[in-house]
Amino acid sequence: MGARVDDAIARLDRIISAERSKGHGTFCVVTGYGSTGGTAKIKNAVLAACRKYLRQNHIRGFLDGEKAGDIFSAEALAFPNLYSIPVSAKRSPNPGVVFIAV
């Protein structure tokens, strides 16, 4: 993981702390699609961090943007605030975002 990934995770930590202090809600993190090599380092790091945050009860759930359109998938059904994801994101899933519920 390079400095950019570390910076992205540090920023994610700050955002989650700020959102938690506001109470329950959902927000979207733009991770991008990754490089042309298909590595998506930031996205993979954000998803790994979200799995950790979920285990530690820092967030209530997360949903990869590319799965937002499959509202009957196990991942979407497990997302606590599926109703709060915009309809446009459900119609046109975006693999460059992650939805997080705090």
Summary of the structure (lengths in Angstrom):
residues: 102
radius of gyration: 13.1
end to end distance: 25.7
largest distance: 38.4
contacts: 289
relative contact order: 0.22
helix: 50%
strand: 14%
